[in-house]
Amino acid sequence: MSIIAHLQSLGPGGEAVVSWIEFYEDSLDRAKNRYKGEEWDAYFEKWSSQTALKPLKSYSMTALDDVAPGVYVIDSSTWAPKPNMFDETLAAMIEAKQIFE
């Protein structure tokens, strides 16, 4: 599994959207690798306790074309900062980065 977590700005109404995207080889790879271990538990405990973000949408899709070699199942979730909480949002992203390092 590969993961991208980033803060992006995409025009009006899309400012400072936080994205979490997971890439898997196939459905079996997703079932085998998704959210296991102490590192994941620590990450999700910290992420779930944050109060700066509101969920926007989440989805899972199967790619019909090669997105990248060997990547066929993609899960994506997005959040937006709550009003006047941009600094807290950035701090949550930096903390998430530290967990992975």
N, CA, C and O atoms as CSV, one atom per row, in Angstrom:
chain,resi,resn,atom,element,x,y,z
A,1,MET,N,N,0.835,-1.168,0.000
A,1,MET,CA,C,0.000,0.000,0.000
A,1,MET,C,C,0.884,1.236,0.000
A,1,MET,O,O,1.876,1.307,0.726
A,2,SER,N,N,0.515,2.198,-0.814
A,2,SER,CA,C,1.166,3.505,-0.812
A,2,SER,C,C,0.132,4.529,-0.381
A,2,SER,O,O,-1.057,4.383,-0.665
A,3,ILE,N,N,0.590,5.561,0.303
A,3,ILE,CA,C,-0.329,6.579,0.822
A,3,ILE,C,C,0.189,7.966,0.472
A,3,ILE,O,O,1.390,8.234,0.508
A,4,ILE,N,N,-0.755,8.840,0.133
A,4,ILE,CA,C,-0.461,10.259,-0.045
A,4,ILE,C,C,-1.376,11.006,0.922
A,4,ILE,O,O,-2.585,10.775,0.924
A,5,ALA,N,N,-0.830,11.882,1.726
A,5,ALA,CA,C,-1.613,12.778,2.576
A,5,ALA,C,C,-1.116,14.182,2.280
A,5,ALA,O,O,0.071,14.472,2.427
A,6,HIS,N,N,-2.030,15.058,1.861
A,6,HIS,CA,C,-1.567,16.397,1.506
A,6,HIS,C,C,-2.659,17.436,1.677
A,6,HIS,O,O,-3.843,17.111,1.768
A,7,LEU,N,N,-2.243,18.680,1.720
A,7,LEU,CA,C,-3.111,19.837,1.791
A,7,LEU,C,C,-3.065,20.502,0.428
A,7,LEU,O,O,-1.986,20.802,-0.083
A,8,GLN,N,N,-4.234,20.735,-0.164
A,8,GLN,CA,C,-4.261,21.288,-1.517
A,8,GLN,C,C,-5.234,22.453,-1.607
A,8,GLN,O,O,-6.127,22.588,-0.772
A,9,SER,N,N,-5.064,23.278,-2.602
A,9,SER,CA,C,-5.986,24.356,-2.896
A,9,SER,C,C,-6.395,24.236,-4.350
A,9,SER,O,O,-5.546,24.217,-5.241
A,10,LEU,N,N,-7.694,24.156,-4.590
A,10,LEU,CA,C,-8.205,23.982,-5.953
A,10,LEU,C,C,-9.349,24.938,-6.234
A,10,LEU,O,O,-10.504,24.518,-6.297
A,11,GLY,N,N,-9.050,26.202,-6.403
A,11,GLY,CA,C,-10.053,27.166,-6.814
A,11,GLY,C,C,-11.102,27.483,-5.760
A,11,GLY,O,O,-11.005,27.025,-4.621
A,12,PRO,N,N,-12.107,28.269,-6.140
A,12,PRO,CA,C,-13.139,28.701,-5.200
A,12,PRO,C,C,-13.849,27.509,-4.561
A,12,PRO,O,O,-14.295,26.596,-5.255
A,13,GLY,N,N,-13.945,27.530,-3.247
A,13,GLY,CA,C,-14.600,26.447,-2.526
A,13,GLY,C,C,-13.710,25.251,-2.272
A,13,GLY,O,O,-14.114,24.328,-1.565
A,14,GLY,N,N,-12.507,25.239,-2.828
A,14,GLY,CA,C,-11.607,24.109,-2.646
A,14,GLY,C,C,-10.324,24.486,-1.949
A,14,GLY,O,O,-9.329,23.766,-2.029
A,15,GLU,N,N,-10.343,25.610,-1.267
A,15,GLU,CA,C,-9.135,26.062,-0.590
A,15,GLU,C,C,-8.814,25.168,0.600
A,15,GLU,O,O,-9.702,24.813,1.375
A,16,ALA,N,N,-7.566,24.811,0.741
A,16,ALA,CA,C,-7.057,24.088,1.903
A,16,ALA,C,C,-7.831,22.800,2.181
A,16,ALA,O,O,-8.232,22.548,3.318
A,17,VAL,N,N,-8.036,21.999,1.163
A,17,VAL,CA,C,-8.680,20.699,1.334
A,17,VAL,C,C,-7.609,19.678,1.680
A,17,VAL,O,O,-6.577,19.608,1.013
A,18,VAL,N,N,-7.845,18.888,2.715
A,18,VAL,CA,C,-6.917,17.845,3.140
A,18,VAL,C,C,-7.342,16.537,2.478
A,18,VAL,O,O,-8.503,16.137,2.568
A,19,SER,N,N,-6.399,15.876,1.814
A,19,SER,CA,C,-6.687,14.614,1.131
A,19,SER,C,C,-5.842,13.490,1.708
A,19,SER,O,O,-4.676,13.684,2.053
A,20,TRP,N,N,-6.441,12.324,1.806
A,20,TRP,CA,C,-5.780,11.086,2.218
A,20,TRP,C,C,-6.101,10.084,1.120
A,20,TRP,O,O,-7.269,9.756,0.912
A,21,ILE,N,N,-5.092,9.592,0.415
A,21,ILE,CA,C,-5.319,8.691,-0.716
A,21,ILE,C,C,-4.470,7.444,-0.541
A,21,ILE,O,O,-3.267,7.531,-0.296
A,22,GLU,N,N,-5.094,6.292,-0.666
A,22,GLU,CA,C,-4.409,4.999,-0.535
A,22,GLU,C,C,-4.421,4.294,-1.886
A,22,GLU,O,O,-5.430,4.314,-2.591
A,23,PHE,N,N,-3.307,3.676,-2.243
A,23,PHE,CA,C,-3.182,2.930,-3.489
A,23,PHE,C,C,-2.878,1.469,-3.166
A,23,PHE,O,O,-1.975,1.178,-2.381
A,24,TYR,N,N,-3.631,0.555,-3.770
A,24,TYR,CA,C,-3.439,-0.883,-3.570
A,24,TYR,C,C,-3.305,-1.569,-4.923
A,24,TYR,O,O,-3.800,-1.071,-5.934
A,25,GLU,N,N,-2.634,-2.714,-4.934
A,25,GLU,CA,C,-2.482,-3.480,-6.166
A,25,GLU,C,C,-3.812,-4.056,-6.641
A,25,GLU,O,O,-4.091,-4.072,-7.840
A,26,ASP,N,N,-4.635,-4.531,-5.704
A,26,ASP,CA,C,-5.949,-5.093,-6.037
A,26,ASP,C,C,-6.761,-5.192,-4.748
A,26,ASP,O,O,-6.296,-4.774,-3.688
A,27,SER,N,N,-7.971,-5.744,-4.834
A,27,SER,CA,C,-8.851,-5.850,-3.675
A,27,SER,C,C,-8.261,-6.731,-2.578
A,27,SER,O,O,-8.439,-6.442,-1.395
A,28,LEU,N,N,-7.565,-7.794,-2.950
A,28,LEU,CA,C,-6.948,-8.663,-1.953
A,28,LEU,C,C,-5.832,-7.936,-1.210
A,28,LEU,O,O,-5.684,-8.095,0.002
A,29,ASP,N,N,-5.049,-7.143,-1.930
A,29,ASP,CA,C,-3.996,-6.349,-1.309
A,29,ASP,C,C,-4.612,-5.360,-0.314
A,29,ASP,O,O,-4.078,-5.159,0.777
A,30,ARG,N,N,-5.735,-4.745,-0.693
A,30,ARG,CA,C,-6.429,-3.809,0.197
A,30,ARG,C,C,-6.892,-4.509,1.472
A,30,ARG,O,O,-6.701,-3.986,2.569
A,31,ALA,N,N,-7.497,-5.680,1.335
A,31,ALA,CA,C,-7.980,-6.423,2.495
A,31,ALA,C,C,-6.836,-6.846,3.414
A,31,ALA,O,O,-6.986,-6.863,4.636
A,32,LYS,N,N,-5.702,-7.183,2.821
A,32,LYS,CA,C,-4.556,-7.669,3.588
A,32,LYS,C,C,-3.806,-6.555,4.312
A,32,LYS,O,O,-3.315,-6.770,5.420
A,33,ASN,N,N,-3.709,-5.381,3.717
A,33,ASN,CA,C,-2.815,-4.338,4.225
A,33,ASN,C,C,-3.476,-3.159,4.907
A,33,ASN,O,O,-2.778,-2.346,5.513
A,34,ARG,N,N,-4.764,-3.032,4.839
A,34,ARG,CA,C,-5.427,-1.820,5.307
A,34,ARG,C,C,-5.423,-1.700,6.833
A,34,ARG,O,O,-5.945,-2.568,7.532
A,35,TYR,N,N,-4.839,-0.633,7.334
A,35,TYR,CA,C,-4.936,-0.236,8.735
A,35,TYR,C,C,-4.605,-1.330,9.730
A,35,TYR,O,O,-5.464,-1.732,10.514
A,36,LYS,N,N,-3.384,-1.814,9.711
A,36,LYS,CA,C,-2.973,-2.841,10.664
A,36,LYS,C,C,-1.718,-2.403,11.405
A,36,LYS,O,O,-0.828,-1.779,10.828
A,37,GLY,N,N,-1.656,-2.733,12.676
A,37,GLY,CA,C,-0.452,-2.492,13.446
A,37,GLY,C,C,-0.558,-1.309,14.386
A,37,GLY,O,O,-1.475,-0.494,14.295
A,38,GLU,N,N,0.404,-1.237,15.290
A,38,GLU,CA,C,0.422,-0.186,16.298
A,38,GLU,C,C,0.593,1.202,15.695
A,38,GLU,O,O,0.016,2.168,16.196
A,39,GLU,N,N,1.380,1.315,14.624
A,39,GLU,CA,C,1.571,2.623,13.990
A,39,GLU,C,C,0.248,3.169,13.465
A,39,GLU,O,O,-0.054,4.351,13.630
A,40,TRP,N,N,-0.539,2.301,12.832
A,40,TRP,CA,C,-1.850,2.729,12.325
A,40,TRP,C,C,-2.759,3.134,13.472
A,40,TRP,O,O,-3.437,4.159,13.396
A,41,ASP,N,N,-2.781,2.333,14.544
A,41,ASP,CA,C,-3.630,2.655,15.687
A,41,ASP,C,C,-3.272,4.022,16.262
A,41,ASP,O,O,-4.155,4.817,16.582
A,42,ALA,N,N,-1.975,4.291,16.392
A,42,ALA,CA,C,-1.523,5.582,16.919
A,42,ALA,C,C,-1.936,6.713,15.987
A,42,ALA,O,O,-2.396,7.760,16.441
A,43,TYR,N,N,-1.774,6.502,14.683
A,43,TYR,CA,C,-2.141,7.539,13.716
A,43,TYR,C,C,-3.629,7.845,13.784
A,43,TYR,O,O,-4.022,9.006,13.897
A,44,PHE,N,N,-4.457,6.807,13.715
A,44,PHE,CA,C,-5.898,7.049,13.678
A,44,PHE,C,C,-6.431,7.605,14.988
A,44,PHE,O,O,-7.410,8.352,14.990
A,45,GLU,N,N,-5.804,7.253,16.096
A,45,GLU,CA,C,-6.211,7.844,17.374
A,45,GLU,C,C,-5.964,9.351,17.348
A,45,GLU,O,O,-6.827,10.126,17.761
A,46,LYS,N,N,-4.790,9.774,16.865
A,46,LYS,CA,C,-4.478,11.199,16.782
A,46,LYS,C,C,-5.358,11.902,15.740
A,46,LYS,O,O,-5.861,12.999,15.981
A,47,TRP,N,N,-5.536,11.265,14.591
A,47,TRP,CA,C,-6.316,11.902,13.529
A,47,TRP,C,C,-7.785,12.041,13.935
A,47,TRP,O,O,-8.404,13.073,13.677
A,48,SER,N,N,-8.340,11.014,14.564
A,48,SER,CA,C,-9.744,11.035,14.964
A,48,SER,C,C,-10.018,12.061,16.057
A,48,SER,O,O,-11.128,12.584,16.159
A,49,SER,N,N,-9.012,12.347,16.871
A,49,SER,CA,C,-9.221,13.285,17.973
A,49,SER,C,C,-9.074,14.747,17.549
A,49,SER,O,O,-9.390,15.642,18.332
A,50,GLN,N,N,-8.602,15.007,16.326
A,50,GLN,CA,C,-8.454,16.396,15.885
A,50,GLN,C,C,-9.835,17.045,15.744
A,50,GLN,O,O,-10.819,16.368,15.445
A,51,THR,N,N,-9.896,18.353,15.961
A,51,THR,CA,C,-11.167,19.074,15.879
A,51,THR,C,C,-11.144,20.163,14.812
A,51,THR,O,O,-12.104,20.922,14.688
A,52,ALA,N,N,-10.064,20.249,14.044
A,52,ALA,CA,C,-9.911,21.333,13.074
A,52,ALA,C,C,-10.558,21.028,11.729
A,52,ALA,O,O,-10.796,21.947,10.945
A,53,LEU,N,N,-10.849,19.761,11.443
A,53,LEU,CA,C,-11.333,19.375,10.115
A,53,LEU,C,C,-12.745,18.816,10.137
A,53,LEU,O,O,-13.159,18.170,11.100
A,54,LYS,N,N,-13.479,19.076,9.057
A,54,LYS,CA,C,-14.797,18.451,8.879
A,54,LYS,C,C,-14.725,17.562,7.642
A,54,LYS,O,O,-14.147,17.968,6.634
A,55,PRO,N,N,-15.301,16.354,7.693
A,55,PRO,CA,C,-15.261,15.449,6.544
A,55,PRO,C,C,-16.029,16.029,5.354
A,55,PRO,O,O,-17.086,16.636,5.528
A,56,LEU,N,N,-15.496,15.840,4.152
A,56,LEU,CA,C,-16.188,16.253,2.930
A,56,LEU,C,C,-16.745,15.047,2.188
A,56,LEU,O,O,-17.953,14.945,1.977
A,57,LYS,N,N,-15.858,14.129,1.792
A,57,LYS,CA,C,-16.320,12.938,1.075
A,57,LYS,C,C,-15.247,11.864,1.116
A,57,LYS,O,O,-14.061,12.142,1.295
A,58,SER,N,N,-15.695,10.644,0.946
A,58,SER,CA,C,-14.794,9.500,0.872
A,58,SER,C,C,-15.322,8.554,-0.191
A,58,SER,O,O,-16.533,8.442,-0.385
A,59,TYR,N,N,-14.418,7.876,-0.878
A,59,TYR,CA,C,-14.845,6.907,-1.871
A,59,TYR,C,C,-13.729,5.912,-2.145
A,59,TYR,O,O,-12.565,6.151,-1.822
A,60,SER,N,N,-14.102,4.812,-2.737
A,60,SER,CA,C,-13.153,3.798,-3.183
A,60,SER,C,C,-13.448,3.530,-4.643
A,60,SER,O,O,-14.610,3.505,-5.048
A,61,MET,N,N,-12.413,3.331,-5.434
A,61,MET,CA,C,-12.639,3.047,-6.852
A,61,MET,C,C,-11.624,2.028,-7.343
A,61,MET,O,O,-10.534,1.888,-6.790
A,62,THR,N,N,-12.004,1.339,-8.371
A,62,THR,CA,C,-11.113,0.413,-9.058
A,62,THR,C,C,-10.761,1.031,-10.394
A,62,THR,O,O,-11.647,1.364,-11.181
A,63,ALA,N,N,-9.481,1.186,-10.654
A,63,ALA,CA,C,-9.031,1.807,-11.894
A,63,ALA,C,C,-9.176,0.829,-13.059
A,63,ALA,O,O,-8.817,-0.343,-12.939
A,64,LEU,N,N,-9.692,1.303,-14.163
A,64,LEU,CA,C,-9.796,0.498,-15.373
A,64,LEU,C,C,-8.539,0.622,-16.219
A,64,LEU,O,O,-8.239,-0.253,-17.032
A,65,ASP,N,N,-7.808,1.706,-16.026
A,65,ASP,CA,C,-6.534,1.927,-16.714
A,65,ASP,C,C,-5.423,1.939,-15.674
A,65,ASP,O,O,-5.684,2.109,-14.483
A,66,ASP,N,N,-4.195,1.762,-16.118
A,66,ASP,CA,C,-3.058,1.848,-15.205
A,66,ASP,C,C,-2.887,3.289,-14.738
A,66,ASP,O,O,-2.516,4.162,-15.522
A,67,VAL,N,N,-3.159,3.534,-13.454
A,67,VAL,CA,C,-2.885,4.851,-12.879
A,67,VAL,C,C,-1.379,4.970,-12.683
A,67,VAL,O,O,-0.767,5.988,-13.006
A,68,ALA,N,N,-0.814,3.921,-12.156
A,68,ALA,CA,C,0.630,3.743,-12.014
A,68,ALA,C,C,0.836,2.243,-12.161
A,68,ALA,O,O,-0.100,1.479,-11.923
A,69,PRO,N,N,1.999,1.806,-12.534
A,69,PRO,CA,C,2.196,0.365,-12.705
A,69,PRO,C,C,1.790,-0.418,-11.460
A,69,PRO,O,O,2.307,-0.167,-10.371
A,70,GLY,N,N,0.874,-1.356,-11.614
A,70,GLY,CA,C,0.460,-2.226,-10.529
A,70,GLY,C,C,-0.517,-1.618,-9.543
A,70,GLY,O,O,-0.769,-2.230,-8.506
A,71,VAL,N,N,-1.080,-0.450,-9.807
A,71,VAL,CA,C,-2.041,0.176,-8.902
A,71,VAL,C,C,-3.428,0.112,-9.527
A,71,VAL,O,O,-3.657,0.646,-10.613
A,72,TYR,N,N,-4.358,-0.552,-8.823
A,72,TYR,CA,C,-5.683,-0.722,-9.399
A,72,TYR,C,C,-6.833,-0.378,-8.467
A,72,TYR,O,O,-7.946,-0.165,-8.946
A,73,VAL,N,N,-6.615,-0.312,-7.143
A,73,VAL,CA,C,-7.662,0.049,-6.202
A,73,VAL,C,C,-7.208,1.291,-5.439
A,73,VAL,O,O,-6.093,1.350,-4.921
A,74,ILE,N,N,-8.097,2.279,-5.385
A,74,ILE,CA,C,-7.751,3.553,-4.776
A,74,ILE,C,C,-8.854,3.939,-3.797
A,74,ILE,O,O,-10.032,3.927,-4.153
A,75,ASP,N,N,-8.478,4.282,-2.564
A,75,ASP,CA,C,-9.403,4.834,-1.574
A,75,ASP,C,C,-9.016,6.285,-1.359
A,75,ASP,O,O,-7.831,6.612,-1.285
A,76,SER,N,N,-10.009,7.155,-1.260
A,76,SER,CA,C,-9.729,8.576,-1.079
A,76,SER,C,C,-10.705,9.174,-0.076
A,76,SER,O,O,-11.900,8.879,-0.107
A,77,SER,N,N,-10.190,10.017,0.813
A,77,SER,CA,C,-11.007,10.766,1.768
A,77,SER,C,C,-10.539,12.208,1.754
A,77,SER,O,O,-9.348,12.477,1.598
A,78,THR,N,N,-11.475,13.141,1.916
A,78,THR,CA,C,-11.108,14.561,1.953
A,78,THR,C,C,-11.806,15.250,3.124
A,78,THR,O,O,-12.910,14.880,3.525
A,79,TRP,N,N,-11.129,16.257,3.654
A,79,TRP,CA,C,-11.652,17.067,4.746
A,79,TRP,C,C,-11.374,18.527,4.430
A,79,TRP,O,O,-10.508,18.840,3.612
A,80,ALA,N,N,-12.111,19.417,5.080
A,80,ALA,CA,C,-11.868,20.860,4.955
A,80,ALA,C,C,-11.675,21.446,6.347
A,80,ALA,O,O,-12.318,21.006,7.300
A,81,PRO,N,N,-10.798,22.430,6.471
A,81,PRO,CA,C,-10.624,23.080,7.775
A,81,PRO,C,C,-11.921,23.770,8.197
A,81,PRO,O,O,-12.629,24.345,7.370
A,82,LYS,N,N,-12.218,23.706,9.480
A,82,LYS,CA,C,-13.342,24.466,10.004
A,82,LYS,C,C,-12.954,25.940,10.001
A,82,LYS,O,O,-11.766,26.261,9.996
A,83,PRO,N,N,-13.931,26.837,10.004
A,83,PRO,CA,C,-13.608,28.271,9.960
A,83,PRO,C,C,-12.603,28.677,11.025
A,83,PRO,O,O,-12.705,28.277,12.185
A,84,ASN,N,N,-11.638,29.473,10.614
A,84,ASN,CA,C,-10.599,30.034,11.490
A,84,ASN,C,C,-9.711,28.970,12.143
A,84,ASN,O,O,-9.150,29.211,13.211
A,85,MET,N,N,-9.577,27.786,11.509
A,85,MET,CA,C,-8.755,26.723,12.091
A,85,MET,C,C,-7.673,26.245,11.125
A,85,MET,O,O,-7.256,25.089,11.198
A,86,PHE,N,N,-7.217,27.104,10.230
A,86,PHE,CA,C,-6.198,26.699,9.271
A,86,PHE,C,C,-4.900,26.280,9.971
A,86,PHE,O,O,-4.294,25.274,9.601
A,87,ASP,N,N,-4.474,27.045,10.976
A,87,ASP,CA,C,-3.228,26.716,11.681
A,87,ASP,C,C,-3.330,25.346,12.352
A,87,ASP,O,O,-2.379,24.564,12.321
A,88,GLU,N,N,-4.481,25.057,12.956
A,88,GLU,CA,C,-4.688,23.758,13.593
A,88,GLU,C,C,-4.678,22.634,12.557
A,88,GLU,O,O,-4.182,21.540,12.827
A,89,THR,N,N,-5.222,22.905,11.381
A,89,THR,CA,C,-5.224,21.922,10.300
A,89,THR,C,C,-3.799,21.609,9.865
A,89,THR,O,O,-3.435,20.443,9.714
A,90,LEU,N,N,-3.006,22.629,9.667
A,90,LEU,CA,C,-1.610,22.434,9.273
A,90,LEU,C,C,-0.855,21.661,10.347
A,90,LEU,O,O,-0.045,20.791,10.026
A,91,ALA,N,N,-1.104,21.962,11.607
A,91,ALA,CA,C,-0.448,21.245,12.709
A,91,ALA,C,C,-0.841,19.765,12.688
A,91,ALA,O,O,0.004,18.907,12.941
A,92,ALA,N,N,-2.107,19.450,12.391
A,92,ALA,CA,C,-2.551,18.059,12.323
A,92,ALA,C,C,-1.837,17.325,11.190
A,92,ALA,O,O,-1.473,16.159,11.346
A,93,MET,N,N,-1.632,17.990,10.055
A,93,MET,CA,C,-0.934,17.367,8.935
A,93,MET,C,C,0.534,17.112,9.282
A,93,MET,O,O,1.074,16.060,8.938
A,94,ILE,N,N,1.175,18.050,9.951
A,94,ILE,CA,C,2.577,17.871,10.338
A,94,ILE,C,C,2.705,16.727,11.334
A,94,ILE,O,O,3.648,15.940,11.262
A,95,GLU,N,N,1.755,16.633,12.266
A,95,GLU,CA,C,1.780,15.535,13.225
A,95,GLU,C,C,1.589,14.196,12.526
A,95,GLU,O,O,2.234,13.211,12.887
A,96,ALA,N,N,0.716,14.151,11.537
A,96,ALA,CA,C,0.510,12.906,10.778
A,96,ALA,C,C,1.802,12.509,10.059
A,96,ALA,O,O,2.153,11.329,10.024
A,97,LYS,N,N,2.496,13.466,9.497
A,97,LYS,CA,C,3.756,13.182,8.810
A,97,LYS,C,C,4.768,12.552,9.763
A,97,LYS,O,O,5.474,11.611,9.399
A,98,GLN,N,N,4.831,13.077,10.980
A,98,GLN,CA,C,5.792,12.564,11.964
A,98,GLN,C,C,5.493,11.110,12.314
A,98,GLN,O,O,6.421,10.336,12.546
A,99,ILE,N,N,4.237,10.726,12.358
A,99,ILE,CA,C,3.884,9.346,12.673
A,99,ILE,C,C,4.458,8.395,11.620
A,99,ILE,O,O,4.955,7.320,11.957
A,100,PHE,N,N,4.390,8.792,10.343
A,100,PHE,CA,C,4.892,7.941,9.282
A,100,PHE,C,C,6.407,7.893,9.244
A,100,PHE,O,O,6.981,6.882,8.840
A,101,GLU,N,N,7.064,8.960,9.656
A,101,GLU,CA,C,8.526,8.981,9.649
A,101,GLU,C,C,9.064,8.107,10.762
A,101,GLU,O,O,10.279,7.992,10.924
